[in-house]
């Protein structure tokens, strides 16, 4: 699974002009399931997201997690994170999970996040969304959890 985390002061997502998810300080989590991903990858990625120390402590060092600071999570599906741009000028998305499996893994990730964290908001899977954010720092962290037995891509 692939994710891009953005530490935000605030973020919201709109579908059809309506706000469907909104957080204050926390993490915007752009999430993509790839072929071969399963529940184990979703669980490992979520654990990393919740524990990643990207918020400042009293000394100004990135030493606190989203759970430590009580920040929100805004989880947005984004299959374009699986883009293959190695040849040509049009990205290919063949490494993204099939839509049904992508939806299942996204919903699993969200359900588990809601079980483990008090403030979880979402986008809408496969919708045309407008994501608004105020990036804090800016801090933007890419994360990838490879399927068991896979070879890391270059």
N, CA, C and O of each residue as an XYZ file, in Angstrom:
616
protein
N       0.855     -1.183      0.000
C       0.000      0.000      0.000
C       0.888      1.230      0.000
O       1.997      1.229      0.535
N       0.373      2.259     -0.608
C       1.090      3.533     -0.687
C       0.260      4.585      0.018
O      -0.969      4.594     -0.061
N       0.956      5.469      0.708
C       0.283      6.592      1.332
C       1.185      7.814      1.258
O       2.410      7.703      1.288
N       0.572      8.959      1.161
C       1.266     10.225      1.345
C       0.574     10.908      2.502
O      -0.634     11.143      2.475
N       1.369     11.229      3.536
C       0.842     11.921      4.713
C       1.215     13.379      4.632
O       2.351     13.725      4.306
N       0.266     14.226      4.926
C       0.541     15.650      5.004
C       0.081     16.126      6.379
O      -1.084     15.985      6.753
N       1.031     16.692      7.119
C       0.670     17.277      8.408
C      -0.049     18.584      8.101
O       0.475     19.444      7.393
N      -1.254     18.720      8.643
C      -2.077     19.872      8.293
C      -2.522     20.642      9.531
O      -2.633     20.094     10.627
N      -2.767     21.907      9.320
C      -3.431     22.716     10.351
C      -4.934     22.523     10.261
O      -5.654     22.589     11.257
N      -5.390     22.279      9.020
C      -6.797     21.962      8.767
C      -6.903     21.375      7.368
O      -6.072     21.645      6.501
N      -7.935     20.572      7.163
C      -8.175     20.010      5.833
C      -9.641     19.611      5.737
O     -10.278     19.263      6.731
N     -10.153     19.671      4.526
C     -11.492     19.154      4.272
C     -11.576     18.654      2.842
O     -10.778     19.027      1.983
N     -12.567     17.796      2.610
C     -12.782     17.231      1.287
C     -14.234     17.471      0.898
O     -15.150     17.314      1.704
N     -14.417     17.859     -0.369
C     -15.747     18.139     -0.904
C     -16.061     17.169     -2.037
O     -15.180     16.776     -2.802
N     -17.322     16.795     -2.128
C     -17.855     16.037     -3.250
C     -19.126     16.753     -3.688
O     -20.041     16.947     -2.888
N     -19.183     17.141     -4.946
C     -20.361     17.834     -5.460
C     -20.643     19.140     -4.737
O     -21.802     19.522     -4.581
N     -19.600     19.827     -4.295
C     -19.754     21.105     -3.606
C     -20.108     20.999     -2.130
O     -20.253     22.017     -1.454
N     -20.251     19.769     -1.620
C     -20.591     19.556     -0.205
C     -19.385     19.023      0.551
O     -18.714     18.100      0.089
N     -19.108     19.606      1.717
C     -18.027     19.102      2.566
C     -18.485     17.783      3.176
O     -19.527     17.720      3.829
N     -17.694     16.726      2.956
C     -18.056     15.415      3.501
C     -17.106     14.952      4.606
O     -17.407     13.994      5.317
N     -15.975     15.617      4.753
C     -15.028     15.297      5.814
C     -14.196     16.515      6.134
O     -13.774     17.241      5.234
N     -13.954     16.748      7.430
C     -13.198     17.935      7.841
C     -12.439     17.624      9.127
O     -12.977     17.010     10.048
N     -11.174     18.059      9.176
C     -10.398     17.965     10.407
C      -9.696     19.292     10.679
O      -9.492     20.103      9.775
N      -9.337     19.492     11.924
C      -8.443     20.574     12.307
C      -7.019     20.051     12.207
O      -6.698     19.341     11.254
N      -6.154     20.380     13.163
C      -4.781     19.885     13.113
C      -4.742     18.358     13.093
O      -5.475     17.696     13.827
N      -3.878     17.817     12.245
C      -3.761     16.369     12.151
C      -3.060     15.965     10.885
O      -2.159     16.657     10.410
N      -3.484     14.815     10.326
C      -2.868     14.265      9.129
C      -3.906     14.046      8.034
O      -4.957     13.449      8.267
N      -3.597     14.536      6.842
C      -4.311     14.153      5.637
C      -3.598     12.911      5.127
O      -2.391     12.938      4.886
N      -4.339     11.824      4.964
C      -3.778     10.543      4.539
C      -4.323     10.219      3.159
O      -5.486      9.843      3.020
N      -3.482     10.366      2.131
C      -3.843      9.959      0.781
C      -3.443      8.491      0.669
O      -2.299      8.140      0.956
N      -4.371      7.632      0.255
C      -4.193      6.187      0.389
C      -4.468      5.464     -0.923
O      -5.453      5.745     -1.605
N      -3.582      4.525     -1.269
C      -3.719      3.742     -2.494
C      -3.374      2.282     -2.222
O      -2.308      1.981     -1.687
N      -4.268      1.388     -2.588
C      -3.987     -0.042     -2.544
C      -3.440     -0.466     -3.897
O      -3.924     -0.036     -4.944
N      -2.412     -1.326     -3.854
C      -1.818     -1.850     -5.071
C      -2.133     -3.329     -5.211
O      -2.563     -3.977     -4.257
N      -1.915     -3.862     -6.417
C      -2.093     -5.288     -6.637
C      -1.225     -6.055     -5.645
O      -0.067     -5.705     -5.416
N      -1.792     -7.091     -5.069
C      -1.054     -7.914     -4.115
C      -1.205     -7.470     -2.674
O      -0.820     -8.196     -1.757
N      -1.764     -6.278     -2.462
C      -1.977     -5.806     -1.090
C      -3.140     -6.550     -0.450
O      -4.059     -7.005     -1.131
N      -3.082     -6.661      0.856
C      -4.155     -7.294      1.609
C      -4.313     -6.621      2.957
O      -3.737     -5.563      3.212
N      -5.097     -7.243      3.811
C      -5.352     -6.679      5.130
C      -4.070     -6.460      5.923
O      -3.960     -5.483      6.663
N      -3.104     -7.354      5.777
C      -1.850     -7.222      6.531
C      -1.132     -5.923      6.180
O      -0.608     -5.247      7.065
N      -1.103     -5.570      4.902
C      -0.451     -4.318      4.508
C      -1.227     -3.118      5.049
O      -0.626     -2.142      5.499
N      -2.555     -3.186      5.006
C      -3.370     -2.091      5.543
C      -3.111     -1.914      7.028
O      -2.982     -0.785      7.502
N      -3.033     -3.000      7.763
C      -2.789     -2.941      9.212
C      -1.411     -2.360      9.512
O      -1.268     -1.521     10.401
N      -0.404     -2.803      8.776
C       0.954     -2.289      9.004
C       1.049     -0.807      8.667
O       1.695     -0.041      9.382
N       0.404     -0.407      7.579
C       0.434      1.004      7.198
C      -0.283      1.857      8.237
O       0.220      2.912      8.623
N      -1.439      1.418      8.691
C      -2.175      2.178      9.697
C      -1.363      2.314     10.977
O      -1.313      3.396     11.562
N      -0.731      1.246     11.415
C       0.104      1.314     12.618
C       1.204      2.356     12.449
O       1.499      3.109     13.377
N       1.806      2.399     11.274
C       2.868      3.379     10.994
C       2.299      4.796     11.008
O       2.899      5.700     11.590
N       1.147      4.992     10.372
C       0.516      6.321     10.333
C       0.235      6.820     11.751
O       0.520      7.973     12.077
N      -0.318      5.956     12.580
C      -0.704      6.366     13.936
C       0.497      6.638     14.835
O       0.404      7.449     15.757
N       1.621      5.974     14.580
C       2.795      6.115     15.458
C       3.879      7.027     14.916
O       4.805      7.381     15.646
N       3.786      7.417     13.648
C       4.842      8.224     13.037
C       4.973      9.560     13.763
O       3.995     10.290     13.921
N       6.169      9.866     14.194
C       6.406     11.075     14.995
C       6.732     12.251     14.078
O       7.891     12.489     13.737
N       5.684     12.984     13.684
C       5.843     14.112     12.768
C       5.303     15.418     13.350
O       5.244     16.436     12.659
N       4.913     15.382     14.620
C       4.438     16.596     15.294
C       5.479     17.029     16.312
O       6.155     16.199     16.919
N       5.599     18.330     16.491
C       6.638     18.879     17.362
C       6.335     18.692     18.833
O       5.187     18.761     19.272
N       7.406     18.451     19.585
C       7.304     18.424     21.043
C       7.598     19.830     21.573
O       7.718     20.775     20.793
N       7.712     19.968     22.878
C       7.945     21.284     23.495
C       9.265     21.907     23.053
O       9.415     23.128     23.082
N      10.217     21.078     22.646
C      11.514     21.575     22.200
C      11.539     21.869     20.698
O      12.571     22.279     20.166
N      10.403     21.662     20.006
C      10.335     21.945     18.584
C      10.824     20.809     17.702
O      10.949     20.989     16.491
N      11.105     19.645     18.273
C      11.554     18.485     17.487
C      10.357     17.619     17.116
O       9.424     17.468     17.904
N      10.389     17.054     15.922
C       9.314     16.150     15.503
C       9.451     14.870     16.326
O      10.239     13.981     16.001
N       8.674     14.804     17.386
C       8.825     13.724     18.350
C       7.492     13.183     18.842
O       7.465     12.332     19.731
N       6.382     13.662     18.277
C       5.062     13.254     18.738
C       4.227     12.748     17.559
O       4.339     13.243     16.437
N       3.397     11.762     17.841
C       2.540     11.166     16.804
C       1.181     11.855     16.783
O       0.871     12.664     17.657
N       0.375     11.528     15.782
C      -0.988     12.063     15.699
C      -1.791     11.633     16.924
O      -2.644     12.381     17.401
N      -1.522     10.435     17.433
C      -2.207      9.982     18.644
C      -1.744     10.770     19.860
O      -2.552     11.103     20.728
N      -0.453     11.072     19.930
C       0.076     11.841     21.051
C      -0.564     13.223     21.144
O      -0.842     13.716     22.237
N      -0.796     13.849     19.978
C      -1.316     15.217     19.975
C      -2.836     15.274     19.863
O      -3.420     16.356     19.927
N      -3.484     14.119     19.695
C      -4.936     14.101     19.561
C      -5.419     14.737     18.274
O      -6.501     15.323     18.235
N      -4.621     14.627     17.214
C      -4.979     15.223     15.930
C      -5.968     14.376     15.160
O      -6.190     13.208     15.481
N      -6.554     14.970     14.148
C      -7.507     14.270     13.306
C      -6.823     13.530     12.168
O      -5.676     13.812     11.821
N      -7.545     12.584     11.599
C      -7.125     11.895     10.378
C      -8.200     12.139      9.322
O      -9.382     11.894      9.564
N      -7.790     12.615      8.166
C      -8.673     12.723      7.013
C      -8.129     11.755      5.970
O      -7.080     12.005      5.377
N      -8.840     10.648      5.743
C      -8.364      9.574      4.878
C      -9.074      9.675      3.529
O     -10.302      9.628      3.452
N      -8.275      9.813      2.467
C      -8.798     10.032      1.125
C      -8.183      8.999      0.188
O      -6.959      8.885      0.112
N      -9.016      8.248     -0.523
C      -8.500      7.281     -1.499
C      -7.914      8.028     -2.692
O      -8.468      9.023     -3.159
N      -6.771      7.518     -3.178
C      -6.135      8.163     -4.324
C      -5.330      7.136     -5.113
O      -4.138      6.946     -4.873
N      -6.000      6.476     -6.061
C      -5.344      5.428     -6.844
C      -4.191      5.968     -7.677
O      -3.324      5.193     -8.078
N      -4.148      7.272     -7.954
C      -3.080      7.828     -8.781
C      -1.712      7.747     -8.114
O      -0.697      7.991     -8.766
N      -1.664      7.410     -6.824
C      -0.362      7.209     -6.176
C       0.364      6.006     -6.779
O       1.581      5.890     -6.635
N      -0.355      5.121     -7.445
C       0.246      3.949     -8.085
C       0.720      4.251     -9.508
O       1.038      3.329    -10.259
N       0.768      5.510     -9.879
C       1.132      5.883    -11.252
C       2.510      5.357    -11.641
O       3.474      5.455    -10.882
N       2.570      4.802    -12.837
C       3.836      4.390    -13.432
C       4.151      5.405    -14.517
O       3.434      5.508    -15.512
N       5.223      6.149    -14.322
C       5.608      7.210    -15.261
C       6.944      6.920    -15.929
O       7.592      7.827    -16.452
N       7.359      5.651    -15.912
C       8.682      5.300    -16.446
C       8.794      5.479    -17.952
O       9.891      5.719    -18.456
N       7.692      5.370    -18.682
C       7.789      5.555    -20.130
C       6.636      6.420    -20.611
O       5.525      6.363    -20.084
N       6.925      7.207    -21.606
C       5.897      8.076    -22.178
C       5.520      9.212    -21.244
O       6.147      9.434    -20.208
N       4.480      9.919    -21.641
C       4.026     11.080    -20.880
C       2.671     10.881    -20.233
O       2.177     11.766    -19.534
N       2.065      9.720    -20.463
C       0.772      9.423    -19.859
C       0.989      8.355    -18.796
O       1.446      7.257    -19.114
N       0.670      8.656    -17.531
C       0.891      7.654    -16.481
C      -0.003      6.437    -16.670
O      -1.135      6.540    -17.143
N       0.532      5.287    -16.289
C      -0.246      4.056    -16.277
C      -0.592      3.694    -14.844
O       0.150      4.032    -13.922
N      -1.693      3.023    -14.651
C      -2.160      2.707    -13.299
C      -2.386      1.211    -13.107
O      -3.188      0.803    -12.266
N      -1.676      0.390    -13.891
C      -1.894     -1.051    -13.838
C      -1.483     -1.662    -12.500
O      -1.923     -2.767    -12.182
N      -0.667     -0.991    -11.718
C      -0.254     -1.526    -10.421
C      -1.276     -1.247     -9.320
O      -1.193     -1.833     -8.241
N      -2.231     -0.364     -9.578
C      -3.281     -0.103     -8.581
C      -4.158     -1.344     -8.448
O      -4.360     -2.082     -9.413
N      -4.671     -1.561     -7.255
C      -5.593     -2.677     -7.033
C      -6.835     -2.478     -7.890
O      -7.213     -1.348     -8.196
N      -7.463     -3.578     -8.273
C      -8.739     -3.499     -8.988
C      -9.730     -2.717     -8.129
O      -9.643     -2.763     -6.901
N     -10.667     -2.003     -8.744
C     -11.567     -1.146     -7.966
C     -12.253     -1.827     -6.779
O     -12.305     -1.250     -5.693
N     -12.772     -3.024     -6.960
C     -13.476     -3.692     -5.850
C     -12.522     -3.990     -4.695
O     -12.881     -3.798     -3.533
N     -11.331     -4.448     -4.999
C     -10.347     -4.743     -3.948
C      -9.811     -3.449     -3.342
O      -9.581     -3.377     -2.135
N      -9.614     -2.438     -4.165
C      -9.180     -1.141     -3.649
C     -10.188     -0.574     -2.654
O      -9.813     -0.064     -1.598
N     -11.466     -0.670     -3.001
C     -12.524     -0.196     -2.101
C     -12.521     -1.001     -0.793
O     -12.612     -0.435      0.296
N     -12.417     -2.322     -0.920
C     -12.426     -3.171      0.276
C     -11.272     -2.810      1.218
O     -11.461     -2.705      2.429
N     -10.082     -2.624      0.652
C      -8.920     -2.298      1.489
C      -9.022     -0.893      2.069
O      -8.639     -0.671      3.217
N      -9.534      0.057      1.291
C      -9.759      1.413      1.804
C     -10.737      1.366      2.974
O     -10.482      1.957      4.023
N     -11.856      0.664      2.796
C     -12.863      0.583      3.866
C     -12.319     -0.156      5.088
O     -12.651      0.199      6.219
N     -11.498     -1.167      4.878
C     -10.862     -1.869      5.998
C      -9.946     -0.912      6.768
O      -9.975     -0.867      7.998
N      -9.140     -0.154      6.037
C      -8.222      0.805      6.648
C      -9.004      1.823      7.485
O      -8.640      2.116      8.624
N     -10.079      2.355      6.905
C     -10.901      3.352      7.602
C     -11.559      2.746      8.848
O     -11.557      3.362      9.914
N     -12.119      1.546      8.712
C     -12.773      0.903      9.858
C     -11.785      0.698     10.996
O     -12.086      1.005     12.149
N     -10.609      0.179     10.672
C      -9.594     -0.050     11.714
C      -9.119      1.271     12.309
O      -8.880      1.354     13.514
N      -8.978      2.306     11.480
C      -8.575      3.619     11.989
C      -9.606      4.129     12.989
O      -9.243      4.671     14.032
N     -10.882      3.959     12.678
C     -11.946      4.418     13.582
C     -11.967      3.625     14.889
O     -12.377      4.148     15.925
N     -11.533      2.378     14.846
C     -11.452      1.579     16.069
C     -10.291      2.020     16.959
O     -10.338      1.853     18.178
N      -9.244      2.586     16.342
C      -8.011      2.895     17.066
C      -7.789      4.375     17.333
O      -6.918      4.733     18.127
N      -8.560      5.244     16.685
C      -8.316      6.688     16.790
C      -9.657      7.419     16.884
O     -10.600      7.071     16.173
N      -9.749      8.431     17.754
C     -11.056      9.056     18.000
C     -11.564     10.012     16.927
O     -12.769     10.253     16.864
N     -10.695     10.568     16.078
C     -11.129     11.577     15.114
C     -10.716     11.160     13.712
O      -9.609     11.465     13.266
N     -11.614     10.458     13.014
C     -11.337      9.976     11.657
C     -12.448     10.456     10.735
O     -13.627     10.196     10.972
N     -12.052     11.157      9.684
C     -12.958     11.618      8.642
C     -12.477     11.026      7.326
O     -11.335     10.577      7.223
N     -13.350     11.025      6.316
C     -12.968     10.408      5.047
C     -13.460     11.214      3.855
O     -14.311     12.097      3.956
N     -12.876     10.857      2.730
C     -13.406     11.253      1.441
C     -14.414     10.202      1.016
O     -14.949      9.474      1.852
N     -14.674     10.120     -0.286
C     -15.603      9.125     -0.833
C     -14.871      8.332     -1.900
O     -14.390      8.905     -2.877
N     -14.782      7.034     -1.727
C     -14.043      6.192     -2.655
C     -14.558      6.378     -4.081
O     -15.766      6.360     -4.319
N     -13.642      6.556     -5.021
C     -13.908      6.656     -6.460
C     -14.707      7.894     -6.861
O     -15.182      7.979     -7.993
N     -14.861      8.846     -5.958
C     -15.581     10.079     -6.308
C     -14.605     11.119     -6.848
O     -13.398     11.041     -6.618
N     -15.150     12.083     -7.564
C     -14.380     13.257     -7.965
C     -14.390     14.194     -6.764
O     -15.413     14.800     -6.446
N     -13.251     14.306     -6.105
C     -13.169     15.062     -4.853
C     -12.284     16.287     -5.015
O     -11.363     16.306     -5.832
N     -12.576     17.292     -4.234
C     -11.716     18.455     -4.102
C     -11.209     18.435     -2.663
O     -11.988     18.486     -1.711
N      -9.891     18.360     -2.528
C      -9.271     18.276     -1.206
C      -8.603     19.616     -0.919
O      -7.768     20.087     -1.691
N      -8.980     20.211      0.188
C      -8.436     21.504      0.606
C      -7.620     21.280      1.869
O      -8.062     20.594      2.791
N      -6.422     21.867      1.907
C      -5.600     21.687      3.093
C      -4.691     22.879      3.312
O      -4.338     23.606      2.384
N      -4.329     23.051      4.552
C      -3.275     23.979      4.928
C      -2.168     23.098      5.478
O      -2.235     22.629      6.614
N      -1.137     22.878      4.647
C      -0.030     22.016      5.021
C       0.773     22.728      6.104
O       1.117     23.901      5.957
N       1.068     22.026      7.179
C       1.769     22.584      8.326
C       3.236     22.208      8.246
O       3.586     21.038      8.403
N       4.093     23.177      8.006
C       5.535     22.937      8.001
C       6.238     23.505      6.777
O       7.007     24.452      6.942
N       6.043     23.019      5.606
C       5.232     21.867      5.222
C       5.916     20.553      5.600
O       7.137     20.417      5.517
N       5.106     19.609      6.010
C       5.572     18.250      6.279
C       4.747     17.307      5.409
O       3.533     17.193      5.574
N       5.421     16.634      4.483
C       4.793     15.674      3.581
C       5.673     14.437      3.562
O       6.853     14.514      3.221
N       5.095     13.284      3.933
C       5.862     12.048      4.094
C       5.241     10.942      3.233
O       4.076     10.596      3.428
N       5.999     10.383      2.286
C       5.491      9.215      1.557
C       5.760      7.939      2.364
O       6.817      7.800      2.979
N       4.809      7.021      2.358
C       4.965      5.725      3.023
C       4.557      4.633      2.044
O       3.604      4.797      1.282
N       5.278      3.526      2.067
C       4.908      2.371      1.248
C       5.128      1.118      2.075
O       6.183      0.939      2.683
N       4.131      0.260      2.092
C       4.202     -1.047      2.732
C       4.104     -2.072      1.609
O       3.067     -2.178      0.955
N       5.157     -2.812      1.386
C       5.199     -3.795      0.303
C       4.474     -5.076      0.711
O       4.496     -5.459      1.881
N       3.835     -5.734     -0.249
C       3.274     -7.060      0.040
C       4.387     -8.022      0.442
O       5.517     -7.882     -0.026
N       4.094     -8.978      1.287
C       5.084     -9.954      1.730
C       5.676    -10.660      0.514
O       4.954    -11.087     -0.388
N       6.995    -10.774      0.507
C       7.674    -11.487     -0.566
C       7.878    -10.695     -1.837
O       8.407    -11.233     -2.810
N       7.471     -9.416     -1.866
C       7.643     -8.636     -3.090
C       9.024     -8.003     -3.127
O       9.686     -7.857     -2.099
N       9.436     -7.639     -4.300
C      10.718     -6.965     -4.491
C      10.441     -5.467     -4.586
O       9.546     -5.037     -5.313
N      11.225     -4.673     -3.838
C      11.049     -3.214     -3.835
C      11.230     -2.671     -5.228
O      12.175     -3.045     -5.923
N      10.330     -1.782     -5.653
C      10.407     -1.148     -6.977
C      11.460     -0.046     -6.964
O      11.704      0.599     -5.944
N      12.064      0.147     -8.107
C      13.077      1.203     -8.231
C      12.448      2.481     -8.695
O      13.140      3.486     -8.859
